[in-house]
């Protein structure tokens, strides 16, 4: 068991201790996780949610948990749907929560066994067993939007919009979203070429032949793949980019940390160096993640001199590489490889063949075994775009 003490109220520590005592009575070990960071003046609930999942993820890694069971119930599902509806959310948002979410926040697998059970039934079960519980008073505070939505629940139910019907609609929309994601994944697999070193490209003819929804989502997915970060653009921005691609046969745009260029019926997308270029990692040993785009494994021999033969990994644009010796790949702009990964030992690159080939090590040099692979396309695809109501 884990309980997160957000430390937003004086009573929170006492409530966390209550949960721990109750857990131990049932033979369950309980960890109290405290959110000790500075609290924002606005967006407190959203910040608390993010912190909560990060804390749980860290504890999961330490304890070796395979999944996290959450107590979200049917009424929570209805509130989530209504909250996202007021924000103008699309399929991704209105699909609400899943009973089994393999790739949830912070990379957690989330299970919600009570998602189809009303809160009233859960409380009745506790009363039947004479089991005490504690309530979070902030759930009743009209200061928070979810509380205000909760306060009109009975009125909505009188008009036929009960939590159970809302949850049914959310499930149907989730199925529609999952079907769309399946088609999008196949579209990406068939028509988008991913270079091992980072950039991607697709035919503008194929792109323009898709329906608007698929074009928008395909753009988001390509941007995410080259930048290595989750990207949820405003709807008007991604629509403007789509309009530009439909109406131009040449040119260049930037969005979300990516460069998009049209050349000879091809759309190229690559990571923009910008103000936050990929970092250089030094003295590598073991496994790790570089720039949220690549997984590396550096196994150095025990007798290798650590000072003069230290392995580094960084982007091509500031690596010790003689550009005249690089065999640039055909059919790609050279600029697309400025953020490509390069290994080097000391001041010399390791087995450079071209900016495209993952820069494999020179066999035997430095007594190292080096491997690098691109992070696979995630099972859970792009989160969708945002409307103007969903924030900046």
C-alpha positions as CSV (number, residue, x, y, z in Angstrom):
1,X,0.0,0.0,0.0
2,X,1.1,3.6,-0.6
3,X,-0.6,6.7,0.6
4,X,0.5,10.2,-0.6
5,X,0.5,13.0,1.9
6,X,0.3,16.1,-0.3
7,X,0.8,18.3,2.8
8,X,-1.8,20.8,1.6
9,X,-3.8,20.7,4.8
10,X,-2.9,20.4,8.5
11,X,-4.9,17.2,8.8
12,X,-3.2,15.4,5.9
13,X,-0.4,13.8,8.0
14,X,-2.9,12.4,10.5
15,X,-5.1,11.0,7.7
16,X,-2.1,9.3,6.1
17,X,-1.2,7.7,9.5
18,X,-4.9,6.5,9.7
19,X,-4.6,4.8,6.3
20,X,-1.3,3.2,7.4
21,X,-2.7,1.8,10.6
22,X,-5.8,0.5,8.8
23,X,-3.5,-1.2,6.2
24,X,-1.4,-2.8,8.8
25,X,-4.5,-4.2,10.6
26,X,-5.2,-6.1,7.4
27,X,-1.7,-7.3,7.1
28,X,-0.6,-4.9,4.4
29,X,2.6,-2.9,4.6
30,X,2.0,0.8,3.9
31,X,4.4,3.5,2.7
32,X,3.6,7.2,3.3
33,X,4.9,9.3,0.5
34,X,5.2,13.1,1.2
35,X,5.0,15.8,-1.4
36,X,7.5,18.3,0.0
37,X,8.0,20.5,-3.0
38,X,6.9,24.1,-3.1
39,X,3.2,24.3,-3.8
40,X,2.0,26.5,-6.8
41,X,-0.5,29.3,-6.2
42,X,-2.7,28.2,-9.0
43,X,-3.4,24.8,-10.6
44,X,-2.8,23.1,-7.2
45,X,-4.9,20.0,-7.9
46,X,-3.2,19.3,-11.3
47,X,0.3,19.8,-9.8
48,X,-0.7,17.5,-6.9
49,X,-1.8,14.8,-9.4
50,X,1.5,15.0,-11.3
51,X,3.5,14.9,-8.0
52,X,1.4,12.0,-6.8
53,X,2.2,9.8,-9.8
54,X,5.9,10.7,-9.7
55,X,6.1,9.7,-6.0
56,X,4.3,6.4,-6.6
57,X,6.5,5.7,-9.6
58,X,9.6,6.1,-7.5
59,X,8.2,3.8,-4.8
60,X,7.2,1.3,-7.5
61,X,10.8,1.1,-8.8
62,X,12.1,0.5,-5.3
63,X,9.5,-2.1,-4.3
64,X,9.4,-3.8,-7.6
65,X,5.6,-3.5,-8.1
66,X,4.3,-4.5,-11.5
67,X,1.1,-2.4,-11.3
68,X,-0.7,0.1,-9.2
69,X,-4.3,-0.4,-8.1
70,X,-6.2,2.9,-7.8
71,X,-9.6,3.4,-6.0
72,X,-11.2,5.5,-8.7
73,X,-15.0,4.7,-8.9
74,X,-17.8,5.4,-11.2
75,X,-18.6,8.8,-9.9
76,X,-14.9,9.8,-10.4
77,X,-15.3,8.7,-14.0
78,X,-18.3,10.9,-14.5
79,X,-16.6,13.9,-12.9
80,X,-13.5,13.4,-15.1
81,X,-15.7,13.3,-18.2
82,X,-17.6,16.5,-17.3
83,X,-14.4,18.3,-16.4
84,X,-12.8,17.5,-19.7
85,X,-16.1,18.3,-21.6
86,X,-16.0,21.8,-20.2
87,X,-12.4,22.1,-21.5
88,X,-13.4,21.2,-25.0
89,X,-11.5,18.0,-25.0
90,X,-11.5,15.6,-28.0
91,X,-11.6,11.8,-28.1
92,X,-8.5,11.3,-25.9
93,X,-9.9,13.4,-23.1
94,X,-13.5,12.3,-23.2
95,X,-12.5,8.7,-23.3
96,X,-11.7,9.3,-19.6
97,X,-10.1,6.7,-17.5
98,X,-9.4,3.0,-18.3
99,X,-9.8,0.1,-16.0
100,X,-6.4,-1.2,-17.2
101,X,-4.0,1.5,-18.4
102,X,-0.7,-0.2,-19.4
103,X,1.2,3.1,-20.0
104,X,-0.3,5.6,-17.5
105,X,1.3,8.7,-16.0
106,X,5.0,8.4,-15.1
107,X,5.1,5.1,-17.0
108,X,3.0,3.3,-14.5
109,X,0.6,0.5,-15.3
110,X,-2.7,1.6,-13.6
111,X,-5.5,-0.8,-12.6
112,X,-8.9,0.6,-11.5
113,X,-11.0,-2.3,-10.3
114,X,-13.8,-0.1,-8.9
115,X,-14.3,2.0,-12.0
116,X,-17.8,0.6,-12.6
117,X,-18.8,0.8,-9.0
118,X,-20.8,3.8,-7.6
119,X,-19.3,5.6,-4.6
120,X,-22.6,5.0,-2.7
121,X,-22.1,1.2,-3.0
122,X,-18.5,1.4,-1.7
123,X,-19.7,3.5,1.3
124,X,-22.5,1.0,1.9
125,X,-20.0,-1.8,2.0
126,X,-17.9,0.0,4.5
127,X,-20.9,0.7,6.7
128,X,-22.0,-2.9,6.5
129,X,-18.6,-4.0,7.8
130,X,-18.6,-1.3,10.4
131,X,-15.4,0.1,8.9
132,X,-14.4,3.7,9.6
133,X,-13.0,6.0,6.9
134,X,-11.9,9.6,6.6
135,X,-13.1,12.2,4.1
136,X,-11.0,14.8,2.4
137,X,-12.8,18.1,3.2
138,X,-11.4,19.7,0.0
139,X,-13.8,17.4,-1.9
140,X,-16.6,19.5,-0.7
141,X,-14.9,22.9,-1.2
142,X,-16.5,24.9,-4.1
143,X,-13.1,26.5,-4.5
144,X,-12.2,23.5,-6.8
145,X,-13.9,22.8,-10.1
146,X,-14.4,19.1,-9.5
147,X,-16.3,19.9,-6.3
148,X,-18.5,22.3,-8.2
149,X,-19.2,19.7,-10.8
150,X,-20.0,17.2,-8.0
151,X,-22.5,19.6,-6.5
152,X,-24.6,19.6,-9.7
153,X,-24.6,15.8,-10.1
154,X,-28.1,15.3,-8.7
155,X,-29.5,18.0,-11.0
156,X,-27.9,16.3,-14.0
157,X,-29.2,12.9,-12.9
158,X,-32.7,14.3,-12.7
159,X,-32.4,15.2,-16.4
160,X,-31.1,11.7,-17.3
161,X,-27.4,12.5,-17.2
162,X,-26.5,10.1,-14.3
163,X,-23.0,9.1,-13.5
164,X,-23.6,5.6,-14.9
165,X,-24.8,7.0,-18.3
166,X,-21.9,9.4,-18.4
167,X,-19.5,6.5,-17.7
168,X,-21.1,4.5,-20.5
169,X,-20.6,7.3,-23.0
170,X,-16.9,7.6,-21.8
171,X,-16.4,3.9,-22.4
172,X,-17.8,4.2,-26.0
173,X,-15.6,7.1,-26.7
174,X,-12.6,5.3,-25.4
175,X,-13.3,2.4,-27.7
176,X,-13.5,4.8,-30.6
177,X,-10.2,6.4,-29.6
178,X,-8.5,3.0,-29.3
179,X,-9.8,2.1,-32.8
180,X,-8.4,5.4,-34.2
181,X,-5.1,4.8,-32.5
182,X,-4.8,1.3,-34.1
183,X,-5.4,2.8,-37.6
184,X,-2.9,5.6,-36.8
185,X,-0.2,3.2,-35.7
186,X,-0.6,1.2,-38.9
187,X,-0.6,4.4,-41.0
188,X,2.7,5.5,-39.3
189,X,4.2,2.0,-39.8
190,X,3.4,1.9,-43.5
191,X,4.0,5.4,-44.6
192,X,6.5,7.1,-42.2
193,X,10.2,6.2,-42.5
194,X,12.1,6.5,-39.3
195,X,15.8,7.0,-39.7
196,X,17.8,5.1,-37.0
197,X,19.6,8.4,-36.1
198,X,16.4,10.4,-35.4
199,X,14.7,12.1,-38.3
200,X,11.5,10.9,-40.0
201,X,10.0,11.5,-43.4
202,X,6.8,10.8,-45.3
203,X,5.3,11.4,-48.7
204,X,3.3,14.6,-49.0
205,X,1.0,12.9,-51.5
206,X,0.2,10.2,-48.9
207,X,-0.1,12.7,-46.1
208,X,-2.5,14.9,-48.1
209,X,-4.7,11.9,-49.0
210,X,-5.5,11.2,-45.3
211,X,-8.6,12.6,-43.5
212,X,-7.9,15.8,-41.4
213,X,-8.1,14.0,-38.0
214,X,-5.4,11.5,-39.1
215,X,-3.2,14.2,-40.6
216,X,-3.3,16.2,-37.3
217,X,-2.5,13.2,-35.2
218,X,0.2,12.0,-37.6
219,X,1.9,15.4,-37.3
220,X,1.8,15.2,-33.5
221,X,3.2,11.7,-33.5
222,X,6.1,12.6,-35.9
223,X,7.0,15.6,-33.7
224,X,7.0,13.4,-30.6
225,X,9.2,10.8,-32.3
226,X,11.9,13.3,-33.3
227,X,11.9,15.4,-30.1
228,X,11.5,12.6,-27.6
229,X,8.9,14.3,-25.5
230,X,5.1,14.3,-25.1
231,X,3.6,17.0,-27.2
232,X,0.0,18.3,-27.0
233,X,-0.2,21.4,-29.2
234,X,-3.1,23.8,-29.3
235,X,-5.6,22.8,-32.0
236,X,-5.2,26.1,-33.9
237,X,-1.4,25.6,-34.2
238,X,-1.5,22.1,-35.5
239,X,-4.3,23.0,-37.9
240,X,-2.2,25.9,-39.2
241,X,0.7,23.5,-39.8
242,X,-1.6,21.1,-41.6
243,X,-2.9,23.9,-43.8
244,X,0.7,24.9,-44.7
245,X,1.6,21.4,-45.7
246,X,-1.6,21.1,-47.9
247,X,-0.9,24.3,-49.7
248,X,2.9,24.4,-50.2
249,X,5.3,22.3,-52.2
250,X,8.5,23.7,-50.6
251,X,9.5,25.5,-47.4
252,X,10.2,25.1,-43.7
253,X,8.3,25.5,-40.5
254,X,9.0,24.8,-36.8
255,X,6.7,23.6,-34.1
256,X,7.1,21.9,-30.8
257,X,10.8,21.7,-30.9
258,X,10.8,20.1,-34.4
259,X,11.7,21.3,-37.9
260,X,9.4,20.4,-40.7
261,X,10.6,20.8,-44.3
262,X,9.0,20.0,-47.6
263,X,11.3,19.0,-50.5
264,X,10.4,17.2,-53.7
265,X,7.1,15.7,-52.5
266,X,8.6,14.6,-49.2
267,X,7.9,16.0,-45.7
268,X,11.0,15.7,-43.5
269,X,10.8,16.2,-39.7
270,X,13.7,16.4,-37.3
271,X,14.7,17.7,-33.9
272,X,15.4,21.4,-33.7
273,X,18.7,22.2,-31.9
274,X,17.2,25.4,-30.6
275,X,17.9,26.7,-27.1
276,X,17.9,23.3,-25.4
277,X,20.2,21.0,-27.4
278,X,20.7,17.4,-26.4
279,X,23.1,17.0,-23.6
280,X,26.5,15.4,-23.7
281,X,26.9,12.4,-21.3
282,X,30.4,11.7,-20.2
283,X,32.1,8.7,-18.5
284,X,29.4,6.3,-19.7
285,X,29.1,2.8,-18.2
286,X,26.1,0.6,-18.1
287,X,22.6,1.2,-19.5
288,X,20.8,4.5,-19.8
289,X,18.6,6.8,-21.7
290,X,19.9,9.6,-23.9
291,X,17.7,12.6,-24.9
292,X,14.5,10.5,-24.3
293,X,15.1,9.1,-27.8
294,X,17.7,6.4,-27.5
295,X,18.7,3.6,-25.1
296,X,22.4,2.9,-24.7
297,X,24.5,0.2,-23.2
298,X,28.2,0.7,-22.6
299,X,30.2,-2.2,-21.2
300,X,33.8,-1.2,-20.6
301,X,36.5,-3.7,-19.8
302,X,37.6,-3.6,-16.2
303,X,41.2,-2.9,-17.2
304,X,40.4,0.0,-19.6
305,X,42.0,3.2,-18.3
306,X,39.0,5.3,-17.1
307,X,40.7,8.7,-17.6
308,X,41.9,8.5,-21.2
309,X,39.3,6.0,-22.6
310,X,36.1,7.4,-21.1
311,X,33.1,7.0,-23.4
312,X,30.9,10.1,-24.1
313,X,27.7,10.4,-26.0
314,X,26.3,13.6,-27.5
315,X,24.7,15.2,-30.6
316,X,26.6,15.3,-33.9
317,X,26.7,19.1,-34.0
318,X,29.1,19.4,-31.1
319,X,30.9,16.1,-31.3
320,X,34.6,15.8,-32.2
321,X,33.8,14.6,-35.8
322,X,35.5,15.6,-39.0
323,X,32.5,16.4,-41.2
324,X,34.7,15.6,-44.3
325,X,34.8,12.0,-43.2
326,X,31.1,11.6,-42.7
327,X,29.3,9.6,-45.3
328,X,26.0,11.5,-45.4
329,X,22.9,9.3,-46.1
330,X,21.2,9.8,-49.4
331,X,17.7,11.3,-49.5
332,X,17.9,13.2,-46.3
333,X,18.9,16.8,-45.5
334,X,22.2,17.0,-43.7
335,X,20.7,19.4,-41.2
336,X,18.4,16.6,-40.1
337,X,21.3,14.8,-38.4
338,X,22.6,17.7,-36.2
339,X,21.0,16.0,-33.2
340,X,22.0,12.5,-34.2
341,X,23.8,10.5,-31.5
342,X,27.6,10.1,-31.6
343,X,29.8,8.1,-29.3
344,X,33.4,9.1,-28.7
345,X,36.3,8.1,-26.6
346,X,38.6,10.8,-25.4
347,X,38.7,13.3,-28.3
348,X,38.1,10.8,-31.1
349,X,34.7,9.5,-32.5
350,X,34.1,5.8,-32.3
351,X,33.7,4.1,-35.6
352,X,31.9,6.9,-37.5
353,X,30.4,5.7,-40.7
354,X,27.8,8.4,-41.2
355,X,25.4,10.4,-39.1
356,X,22.8,7.9,-39.9
357,X,24.1,4.6,-38.6
358,X,23.9,5.1,-34.9
359,X,27.7,5.6,-34.8
360,X,28.7,2.0,-33.8
361,X,31.9,1.6,-31.9
362,X,35.2,0.6,-33.6
363,X,35.5,-3.1,-32.7
364,X,38.0,-3.6,-29.8
365,X,38.9,0.1,-29.3
366,X,39.2,0.9,-25.7
367,X,38.0,-2.5,-24.6
368,X,34.4,-1.3,-24.8
369,X,31.2,-2.9,-26.0
370,X,28.8,-0.2,-27.1
371,X,25.2,-0.6,-28.3
372,X,22.5,2.0,-29.0
373,X,18.9,1.6,-30.1
374,X,16.1,4.0,-30.7
375,X,13.2,3.9,-28.2
376,X,10.3,2.0,-29.9
377,X,7.1,3.7,-30.9
378,X,4.9,3.7,-27.7
379,X,1.8,1.6,-27.5
380,X,0.0,4.6,-26.2
381,X,0.1,7.2,-29.0
382,X,0.0,11.0,-29.1
383,X,-2.3,12.5,-26.5
384,X,-4.3,14.7,-29.0
385,X,-4.4,18.4,-29.4
386,X,-5.9,21.0,-27.1
387,X,-8.6,23.6,-27.8
388,X,-8.1,27.1,-26.6
389,X,-10.2,26.3,-23.5
390,X,-7.6,23.7,-22.4
391,X,-4.9,26.2,-21.5
392,X,-1.8,27.5,-23.1
